[in-house]
């Protein structure tokens, strides 16, 4: 009877060990790929301005490269580069106007509003990718 007890006891230990391991993996996974922290006003403004600076400095390919996979999926490189020929105000100097919370894809995000010298608005929503804030969406 003792050998059967040890087998059953060992099975229970293995099940408990597996359950604890799964719980640890779930917590670690949630920490790294769960909802991201909210971006601060300074981080968001810097992220958006860096993107716009690359466009103004005549380096739109680098601007596109600095965006998230979601941005790239929504607007391919060639489409993005062509659109900059018709959206001339994005090449003007901008000033930061405001930050507000918005809902995008069911998640709360921060939207940063800039205004060009000609009075046009540019809205940018940053997103976290690979531990770095990048432009996820924009409305020029």
OpenMM code with the backbone's topology and positions (N, CA, C; nanometers):
from openmm import Vec3, app, unit

residues = "UNK UNK UNK UNK UNK UNK UNK UNK UNK UNK UNK UNK UNK UNK UNK UNK UNK UNK UNK UNK UNK UNK UNK UNK UNK UNK UNK UNK UNK UNK UNK UNK UNK UNK UNK UNK UNK UNK UNK UNK UNK UNK UNK UNK UNK UNK UNK UNK UNK UNK UNK UNK UNK UNK UNK UNK UNK UNK UNK UNK UNK UNK UNK UNK UNK UNK UNK UNK UNK UNK UNK UNK UNK UNK UNK UNK UNK UNK UNK UNK UNK UNK UNK UNK UNK UNK UNK UNK UNK UNK UNK UNK UNK UNK UNK UNK UNK UNK UNK UNK UNK UNK UNK UNK UNK UNK UNK UNK UNK UNK UNK UNK UNK UNK UNK UNK UNK UNK UNK UNK UNK UNK UNK UNK UNK UNK UNK UNK UNK UNK UNK UNK UNK UNK UNK UNK UNK UNK UNK UNK".split()
positions = [
    Vec3(0.0813, -0.1193, 0.0000),
    Vec3(0.0000, 0.0000, 0.0000),
    Vec3(0.0861, 0.1264, 0.0000),
    Vec3(0.1989, 0.1233, 0.0580),
    Vec3(0.2868, 0.2393, 0.0634),
    Vec3(0.3320, 0.2841, -0.0755),
    Vec3(0.3716, 0.1916, -0.1680),
    Vec3(0.4140, 0.2377, -0.2995),
    Vec3(0.3028, 0.3135, -0.3740),
    Vec3(0.1793, 0.2698, -0.3602),
    Vec3(0.0685, 0.3378, -0.4281),
    Vec3(0.0508, 0.4782, -0.3700),
    Vec3(0.0651, 0.4931, -0.2386),
    Vec3(0.0533, 0.6232, -0.1736),
    Vec3(0.1596, 0.7180, -0.2287),
    Vec3(0.2826, 0.6715, -0.2419),
    Vec3(0.3909, 0.7552, -0.2920),
    Vec3(0.3667, 0.7966, -0.4370),
    Vec3(0.3129, 0.7040, -0.5182),
    Vec3(0.2831, 0.7396, -0.6571),
    Vec3(0.1755, 0.8471, -0.6628),
    Vec3(0.0688, 0.8285, -0.5845),
    Vec3(-0.0408, 0.9246, -0.5837),
    Vec3(0.0077, 1.0580, -0.5266),
    Vec3(0.0863, 1.0531, -0.4204),
    Vec3(0.1385, 1.1740, -0.3579),
    Vec3(0.2297, 1.2479, -0.4560),
    Vec3(0.3117, 1.1740, -0.5310),
    Vec3(0.3984, 1.2337, -0.6324),
    Vec3(0.3176, 1.2977, -0.7436),
    Vec3(0.2085, 1.2376, -0.7828),
    Vec3(0.1220, 1.2944, -0.8872),
    Vec3(0.0602, 1.4247, -0.8407),
    Vec3(0.0168, 1.4288, -0.7171),
    Vec3(-0.0431, 1.5511, -0.6617),
    Vec3(0.0616, 1.6613, -0.6584),
    Vec3(0.1833, 1.6276, -0.6184),
    Vec3(0.2909, 1.7272, -0.6161),
    Vec3(0.3194, 1.7797, -0.7562),
    Vec3(0.3202, 1.6916, -0.8554),
    Vec3(0.3449, 1.7341, -0.9929),
    Vec3(0.2340, 1.8263, -1.0440),
    Vec3(0.1106, 1.7929, -1.0104),
    Vec3(-0.0021, 1.8769, -1.0514),
    Vec3(0.0075, 2.0134, -0.9845),
    Vec3(0.0380, 2.0168, -0.8562),
    Vec3(0.0521, 2.1444, -0.7853),
    Vec3(0.1686, 2.2255, -0.8406),
    Vec3(0.2794, 2.1603, -0.8697),
    Vec3(0.3951, 2.2282, -0.9264),
    Vec3(0.3602, 2.2873, -1.0626),
    Vec3(0.2891, 2.2119, -1.1441),
    Vec3(0.2476, 2.2604, -1.2757),
    Vec3(0.1530, 2.3798, -1.2622),
    Vec3(0.0598, 2.3730, -1.1683),
    Vec3(-0.0353, 2.4829, -1.1479),
    Vec3(0.0369, 2.6096, -1.1035),
    Vec3(0.1290, 2.5954, -1.0105),
    Vec3(0.2053, 2.7118, -0.9628),
    Vec3(0.2901, 2.7675, -1.0769),
    Vec3(0.3521, 2.6816, -1.1557),
    Vec3(0.4339, 2.7258, -1.2692),
    Vec3(0.3496, 2.8032, -1.3696),
    Vec3(0.2315, 2.7538, -1.4011),
    Vec3(0.1419, 2.8234, -1.4944),
    Vec3(0.1001, 2.9592, -1.4398),
    Vec3(0.0738, 2.9661, -1.3109),
    Vec3(0.0352, 3.0932, -1.2496),
    Vec3(0.1494, 3.1944, -1.2605),
    Vec3(0.2716, 3.1495, -1.2342),
    Vec3(0.3872, 3.2388, -1.2441),
    Vec3(0.4051, 3.2861, -1.3882),
    Vec3(0.3928, 3.1946, -1.4828),
    Vec3(0.4057, 3.2317, -1.6236),
    Vec3(0.2975, 3.3320, -1.6633),
    Vec3(0.1765, 3.3128, -1.6155),
    Vec3(0.0662, 3.4044, -1.6470),
    Vec3(0.0938, 3.5442, -1.5916),
    Vec3(0.1423, 3.5516, -1.4689),
    Vec3(0.1706, 3.6814, -1.4081),
    Vec3(0.2835, 3.7518, -1.4828),
    Vec3(0.3898, 3.6794, -1.5140),
    Vec3(0.5017, 3.7381, -1.5874),
    Vec3(0.4557, 3.7824, -1.7263),
    Vec3(0.3778, 3.6994, -1.7935),
    Vec3(0.3252, 3.7352, -1.9249),
    Vec3(0.2389, 3.8595, -1.9202),
    Vec3(0.1526, 3.8684, -1.8207),
    Vec3(0.0667, 3.9860, -1.8051),
    Vec3(0.1506, 4.1110, -1.7855),
    Vec3(0.2577, 4.0979, -1.7077),
    Vec3(0.3445, 4.2128, -1.6810),
    Vec3(0.4096, 4.2629, -1.8093),
    Vec3(0.4578, 4.1702, -1.8943),
    Vec3(0.5310, 4.2106, -2.0134),
    Vec3(0.4439, 4.2381, -2.1349),
    Vec3(0.3330, 4.1671, -2.1503),
    Vec3(0.2517, 4.1892, -2.2706),
    Vec3(0.1098, 4.2335, -2.2395),
    Vec3(0.0795, 4.2571, -2.1148),
    Vec3(-0.0528, 4.3049, -2.0775),
    Vec3(-0.0667, 4.4516, -2.1125),
    Vec3(-0.1712, 4.5160, -2.0644),
    Vec3(-0.1915, 4.6575, -2.0932),
    Vec3(-0.0700, 4.7394, -2.0527),
    Vec3(-0.0313, 4.8297, -2.1401),
    Vec3(0.0860, 4.9103, -2.1134),
    Vec3(0.0522, 5.0244, -2.0195),
    Vec3(0.1549, 5.0765, -1.9588),
    Vec3(0.1331, 5.1922, -1.8730),
    Vec3(0.0915, 5.3096, -1.9598),
    Vec3(0.0332, 5.4047, -1.8972),
    Vec3(-0.0113, 5.5225, -1.9692),
    Vec3(0.1094, 5.6138, -1.9939),
    Vec3(0.1138, 5.6719, -2.1100),
    Vec3(0.2256, 5.7588, -2.1448),
    Vec3(0.2100, 5.8939, -2.0762),
    Vec3(0.3208, 5.9494, -2.0299),
    Vec3(0.3167, 6.0812, -1.9664),
    Vec3(0.3078, 6.1884, -2.0750),
    Vec3(0.2718, 6.3083, -2.0340),
    Vec3(0.2612, 6.4193, -2.1290),
    Vec3(0.3961, 6.4462, -2.1948),
    Vec3(0.5026, 6.4438, -2.1166),
    Vec3(0.6362, 6.4702, -2.1720),
    Vec3(0.6789, 6.3620, -2.2701),
    Vec3(0.6586, 6.2349, -2.2333),
    Vec3(0.6966, 6.1242, -2.3216),
    Vec3(0.6192, 6.1295, -2.4530),
    Vec3(0.4900, 6.1553, -2.4428),
    Vec3(0.4067, 6.1602, -2.5624),
    Vec3(0.4430, 6.2753, -2.6533),
    Vec3(0.4651, 6.3899, -2.5942),
    Vec3(0.5023, 6.5071, -2.6728),
    Vec3(0.6363, 6.4842, -2.7422),
    Vec3(0.7320, 6.4283, -2.6710),
    Vec3(0.8640, 6.4012, -2.7295),
    Vec3(0.8546, 6.2983, -2.8420),
    Vec3(0.7757, 6.1931, -2.8206),
    Vec3(0.7585, 6.0890, -2.9228),
    Vec3(0.6981, 6.1484, -3.0493),
    Vec3(0.5921, 6.2259, -3.0340),
    Vec3(0.5244, 6.2861, -3.1486),
    Vec3(0.6138, 6.3880, -3.2191),
    Vec3(0.6818, 6.4714, -3.1420),
    Vec3(0.7670, 6.5733, -3.2023),
    Vec3(0.8847, 6.5112, -3.2770),
    Vec3(0.9402, 6.4028, -3.2254),
    Vec3(1.0509, 6.3351, -3.2948),
    Vec3(1.0042, 6.2828, -3.4305),
    Vec3(0.8844, 6.2252, -3.4346),
    Vec3(0.8255, 6.1758, -3.5590),
    Vec3(0.8057, 6.2904, -3.6581),
    Vec3(0.7452, 6.3998, -3.6111),
    Vec3(0.7200, 6.5144, -3.6984),
    Vec3(0.8503, 6.5802, -3.7428),
    Vec3(0.9503, 6.5833, -3.6565),
    Vec3(1.0810, 6.6400, -3.6924),
    Vec3(1.1449, 6.5629, -3.8072),
    Vec3(1.1349, 6.4311, -3.8034),
    Vec3(1.1911, 6.3505, -3.9121),
    Vec3(1.1248, 6.3845, -4.0454),
    Vec3(0.9956, 6.4077, -4.0433),
    Vec3(0.9241, 6.4452, -4.1659),
    Vec3(0.9718, 6.5825, -4.2128),
    Vec3(0.9760, 6.6784, -4.1203),
    Vec3(1.0176, 6.8146, -4.1557),
    Vec3(1.1616, 6.8207, -4.2049),
    Vec3(1.2466, 6.7334, -4.1521),
    Vec3(1.3877, 6.7332, -4.1911),
    Vec3(1.4123, 6.6595, -4.3218),
    Vec3(1.3039, 6.6173, -4.3881),
    Vec3(1.3170, 6.5506, -4.5164),
    Vec3(1.3559, 6.4041, -4.5054),
    Vec3(1.3203, 6.3407, -4.3938),
    Vec3(1.3524, 6.1998, -4.3741),
    Vec3(1.2261, 6.1202, -4.3408),
    Vec3(1.1285, 6.1196, -4.4330),
    Vec3(1.0019, 6.0517, -4.4039),
    Vec3(1.0157, 5.9003, -4.3890),
    Vec3(1.1151, 5.8396, -4.4568),
    Vec3(1.1344, 5.6947, -4.4413),
    Vec3(1.1724, 5.6604, -4.2975),
    Vec3(1.2580, 5.7418, -4.2373),
    Vec3(1.2957, 5.7199, -4.0975),
    Vec3(1.1756, 5.7438, -4.0060),
    Vec3(1.0904, 5.8397, -4.0417),
    Vec3(0.9689, 5.8637, -3.9632),
    Vec3(0.8803, 5.7400, -3.9667),
    Vec3(0.8603, 5.6840, -4.0850),
    Vec3(0.7780, 5.5637, -4.0983),
    Vec3(0.8417, 5.4475, -4.0227),
    Vec3(0.9734, 5.4335, -4.0315),
    Vec3(1.0442, 5.3267, -3.9598),
    Vec3(1.0259, 5.3382, -3.8090),
    Vec3(1.0054, 5.4600, -3.7592),
    Vec3(0.9951, 5.4823, -3.6147),
    Vec3(0.8546, 5.4592, -3.5599),
    Vec3(0.7625, 5.4099, -3.6431),
    Vec3(0.6244, 5.3882, -3.5995),
    Vec3(0.6033, 5.2428, -3.5566),
    Vec3(0.4880, 5.2171, -3.4957),
    Vec3(0.4552, 5.0819, -3.4500),
    Vec3(0.4143, 4.9925, -3.5674),
    Vec3(0.4113, 4.8641, -3.5410),
    Vec3(0.3655, 4.7682, -3.6423),
    Vec3(0.2208, 4.7965, -3.6810),
    Vec3(0.1396, 4.8413, -3.5852),
    Vec3(-0.0002, 4.8733, -3.6157),
    Vec3(-0.0088, 4.9885, -3.7154),
    Vec3(0.0725, 5.0921, -3.6961),
    Vec3(0.0765, 5.2048, -3.7889),
    Vec3(0.1165, 5.1550, -3.9278),
    Vec3(0.2223, 5.0738, -3.9318),
    Vec3(0.2735, 5.0239, -4.0594),
    Vec3(0.1718, 4.9344, -4.1290),
    Vec3(0.0961, 4.8602, -4.0510),
    Vec3(-0.0068, 4.7745, -4.1078),
    Vec3(-0.1197, 4.8576, -4.1682),
    Vec3(-0.1542, 4.9666, -4.1010),
    Vec3(-0.2629, 5.0524, -4.1495),
    Vec3(-0.2207, 5.1353, -4.2699),
    Vec3(-0.0931, 5.1741, -4.2731),
    Vec3(-0.0454, 5.2579, -4.3833),
    Vec3(0.0942, 5.2105, -4.4228),
    Vec3(0.1026, 5.1477, -4.5377),
    Vec3(0.2303, 5.0993, -4.5879),
    Vec3(0.3264, 5.2124, -4.6183),
    Vec3(0.4525, 5.1782, -4.6296),
    Vec3(0.5575, 5.2787, -4.6520),
    Vec3(0.5298, 5.3650, -4.7750),
    Vec3(0.5021, 5.3012, -4.8887),
    Vec3(0.4810, 5.3770, -5.0134),
    Vec3(0.3601, 5.4688, -5.0026),
    Vec3(0.2539, 5.4197, -4.9422),
    Vec3(0.1340, 5.5010, -4.9232),
    Vec3(0.1641, 5.6211, -4.8332),
    Vec3(0.2369, 5.5960, -4.7254),
    Vec3(0.2745, 5.7030, -4.6325),
    Vec3(0.3585, 5.8087, -4.7047),
    Vec3(0.4588, 5.7653, -4.7783),
    Vec3(0.5466, 5.8597, -4.8479),
    Vec3(0.4702, 5.9410, -4.9517),
    Vec3(0.3789, 5.8752, -5.0265),
    Vec3(0.2978, 5.9472, -5.1261),
    Vec3(0.2060, 6.0493, -5.0592),
    Vec3(0.1477, 6.0103, -4.9446),
    Vec3(0.0524, 6.1002, -4.8776),
    Vec3(0.1197, 6.2285, -4.8301),
    Vec3(0.2481, 6.2211, -4.7999),
    Vec3(0.3184, 6.3411, -4.7527),
    Vec3(0.3310, 6.4468, -4.8619),
    Vec3(0.3195, 6.4058, -4.9884),
    Vec3(0.3231, 6.5033, -5.0985),
    Vec3(0.1963, 6.5868, -5.1037),
    Vec3(0.0857, 6.5332, -5.0517),
    Vec3(-0.0409, 6.6073, -5.0549),
    Vec3(-0.0740, 6.6713, -4.9197),
    Vec3(-0.0074, 6.6289, -4.8149),
    Vec3(-0.0330, 6.6850, -4.6813),
    Vec3(0.0856, 6.7753, -4.6458),
    Vec3(0.0919, 6.8864, -4.7118),
    Vec3(0.2087, 6.9738, -4.6993),
    Vec3(0.2242, 7.0379, -4.5613),
    Vec3(0.1138, 7.0563, -4.4895),
    Vec3(0.1235, 7.1247, -4.3603),
    Vec3(0.2032, 7.0454, -4.2566),
    Vec3(0.2231, 6.9149, -4.2777),
    Vec3(0.3013, 6.8375, -4.1806),
    Vec3(0.4494, 6.8731, -4.1871),
    Vec3(0.4887, 6.9484, -4.2890),
    Vec3(0.6275, 6.9913, -4.3005),
    Vec3(0.6502, 7.1286, -4.2363),
    Vec3(0.5434, 7.1881, -4.1827),
    Vec3(0.5541, 7.3170, -4.1143),
    Vec3(0.5934, 7.2958, -3.9679),
    Vec3(0.6548, 7.3977, -3.9078),
    Vec3(0.6787, 7.3898, -3.7633),
    Vec3(0.5460, 7.3763, -3.6890),
    Vec3(0.5484, 7.3054, -3.5770),
    Vec3(0.4274, 7.2831, -3.4978),
    Vec3(0.4483, 7.3306, -3.3549),
    Vec3(0.3357, 7.3517, -3.2899),
    Vec3(0.3402, 7.3786, -3.1455),
    Vec3(0.2442, 7.2828, -3.0783),
    Vec3(0.2852, 7.2351, -2.9628),
    Vec3(0.2013, 7.1439, -2.8856),
    Vec3(0.0840, 7.2220, -2.8292),
    Vec3(-0.0368, 7.1676, -2.8423),
    Vec3(-0.1576, 7.2346, -2.7957),
    Vec3(-0.2130, 7.1667, -2.6708),
    Vec3(-0.2359, 7.0335, -2.6794),
    Vec3(-0.2986, 6.9660, -2.5660),
    Vec3(-0.2817, 6.8155, -2.5741),
    Vec3(-0.3162, 6.7519, -2.4633),
    Vec3(-0.3211, 6.6064, -2.4552),
    Vec3(-0.4573, 6.5703, -2.3991),
    Vec3(-0.5169, 6.4655, -2.4525),
    Vec3(-0.6447, 6.4198, -2.3996),
    Vec3(-0.6509, 6.2679, -2.4057),
    Vec3(-0.7368, 6.2102, -2.3233),
    Vec3(-0.7596, 6.0659, -2.3271),
    Vec3(-0.8646, 6.0360, -2.4321),
    Vec3(-0.8382, 5.9321, -2.5113),
    Vec3(-0.9318, 5.8878, -2.6144),
    Vec3(-0.9398, 5.7363, -2.6090),
    Vec3(-1.0427, 5.6819, -2.6711),
    Vec3(-1.0542, 5.5364, -2.6809),
    Vec3(-1.0174, 5.4953, -2.8222),
    Vec3(-0.9239, 5.4010, -2.8329),
    Vec3(-0.8819, 5.3498, -2.9623),
    Vec3(-0.8745, 5.1981, -2.9532),
    Vec3(-0.9479, 5.1313, -3.0376),
    Vec3(-0.9524, 4.9845, -3.0374),
    Vec3(-0.9917, 4.9294, -2.9006),
    Vec3(-1.0818, 4.9972, -2.8337),
    Vec3(-1.1310, 4.9506, -2.7048),
    Vec3(-1.0377, 4.9773, -2.5885),
    Vec3(-0.9278, 5.0477, -2.6116),
    Vec3(-0.8321, 5.0794, -2.5059),
    Vec3(-0.8233, 5.2301, -2.4866),
    Vec3(-0.7985, 5.2697, -2.3638),
    Vec3(-0.7785, 5.4122, -2.3392),
    Vec3(-0.6366, 5.4493, -2.3792),
    Vec3(-0.6247, 5.5524, -2.4616),
    Vec3(-0.4955, 5.6010, -2.5117),
    Vec3(-0.4863, 5.7504, -2.4871),
    Vec3(-0.3696, 5.8042, -2.5079),
    Vec3(-0.3488, 5.9495, -2.5000),
    Vec3(-0.3290, 6.0029, -2.6410),
    Vec3(-0.3996, 6.1102, -2.6703),
    Vec3(-0.3882, 6.1753, -2.8004),
    Vec3(-0.3220, 6.3111, -2.7800),
    Vec3(-0.2238, 6.3406, -2.8637),
    Vec3(-0.1503, 6.4664, -2.8542),
    Vec3(-0.1840, 6.5520, -2.9747),
    Vec3(-0.2287, 6.6729, -2.9472),
    Vec3(-0.2727, 6.7643, -3.0518),
    Vec3(-0.1661, 6.8712, -3.0738),
    Vec3(-0.1293, 6.8891, -3.2000),
    Vec3(-0.0345, 6.9919, -3.2403),
    Vec3(-0.1017, 7.0822, -3.3414),
    Vec3(-0.0527, 7.2061, -3.3511),
    Vec3(-0.1052, 7.2985, -3.4501),
    Vec3(0.0112, 7.3533, -3.5311),
    Vec3(-0.0086, 7.3585, -3.6627),
    Vec3(0.0947, 7.4094, -3.7526),
    Vec3(0.0862, 7.5610, -3.7592),
    Vec3(0.1868, 7.6218, -3.8211),
    Vec3(0.1862, 7.7675, -3.8375),
    Vec3(0.0664, 7.8147, -3.9187),
    Vec3(0.0194, 7.7312, -4.0114),
    Vec3(-0.0952, 7.7696, -4.0944),
    Vec3(-0.2291, 7.7409, -4.0258),
    Vec3(-0.2253, 7.6915, -3.9008),
    Vec3(-0.3472, 7.6689, -3.8239),
    Vec3(-0.4080, 7.5300, -3.8383),
    Vec3(-0.3437, 7.4411, -3.9106),
    Vec3(-0.3947, 7.3043, -3.9261),
    Vec3(-0.3576, 7.2213, -3.8041),
    Vec3(-0.4418, 7.1229, -3.7739),
    Vec3(-0.4194, 7.0354, -3.6588),
    Vec3(-0.3578, 6.9031, -3.7028),
    Vec3(-0.2739, 6.8488, -3.6158),
    Vec3(-0.2176, 6.7150, -3.6339),
    Vec3(-0.2377, 6.6421, -3.5018),
    Vec3(-0.3022, 6.5269, -3.5085),
    Vec3(-0.3292, 6.4462, -3.3893),
    Vec3(-0.2436, 6.3201, -3.3952),
    Vec3(-0.1781, 6.2899, -3.2842),
    Vec3(-0.0901, 6.1731, -3.2785),
    Vec3(-0.1206, 6.0920, -3.1528),
    Vec3(-0.1334, 5.9599, -3.1705),
    Vec3(-0.1528, 5.8678, -3.0581),
    Vec3(-0.0311, 5.7759, -3.0523),
    Vec3(0.0473, 5.7859, -2.9453),
    Vec3(0.1618, 5.6945, -2.9295),
    Vec3(0.1177, 5.5597, -2.8747),
    Vec3(0.1988, 5.4589, -2.9024),
    Vec3(0.1765, 5.3256, -2.8492),
    Vec3(0.3096, 5.2634, -2.8107),
    Vec3(0.3063, 5.1749, -2.7135),
    Vec3(0.4277, 5.1080, -2.6675),
    Vec3(0.4542, 4.9858, -2.7551),
    Vec3(0.5768, 4.9741, -2.8033),
    Vec3(0.6173, 4.8570, -2.8800),
    Vec3(0.7628, 4.8260, -2.8459),
    Vec3(0.7867, 4.7034, -2.8042),
    Vec3(0.9213, 4.6591, -2.7665),
    Vec3(0.9836, 4.7498, -2.6603),
    Vec3(0.9004, 4.7971, -2.5669),
    Vec3(0.9489, 4.8794, -2.4576),
    Vec3(0.9783, 5.0236, -2.4941),
    Vec3(0.9373, 5.0658, -2.6147),
    Vec3(0.9643, 5.2012, -2.6623),
    Vec3(0.8337, 5.2647, -2.7083),
    Vec3(0.8135, 5.3920, -2.6743),
    Vec3(0.6962, 5.4640, -2.7239),
    Vec3(0.7209, 5.5040, -2.8677),
    Vec3(0.6238, 5.4762, -2.9543),
    Vec3(0.6313, 5.5081, -3.0964),
    Vec3(0.4959, 5.5618, -3.1406),
    Vec3(0.4921, 5.6235, -3.2578),
    Vec3(0.3655, 5.6714, -3.3124),
    Vec3(0.2858, 5.5507, -3.3610),
    Vec3(0.1630, 5.5397, -3.3083),
    Vec3(0.0750, 5.4285, -3.3435),
    Vec3(-0.0331, 5.4706, -3.4433),
    Vec3(-0.0736, 5.5970, -3.4332),
    Vec3(-0.1805, 5.6466, -3.5198),
    Vec3(-0.1633, 5.7979, -3.5319),
    Vec3(-0.1985, 5.8500, -3.6479),
    Vec3(-0.1974, 5.9952, -3.6632),
    Vec3(-0.3061, 6.0404, -3.7574),
    Vec3(-0.3500, 6.1624, -3.7353),
    Vec3(-0.4475, 6.2260, -3.8244),
    Vec3(-0.3869, 6.3605, -3.8612),
    Vec3(-0.3264, 6.3664, -3.9790),
    Vec3(-0.2598, 6.4916, -4.0187),
    Vec3(-0.3585, 6.5966, -4.0687),
] * unit.nanometer
topology = app.Topology()
chain = topology.addChain("A")
for resn in residues:
    res = topology.addResidue(resn, chain)
    for name in ("N", "CA", "C"):
        topology.addAtom(name, app.Element.getBySymbol(name[0]), res)
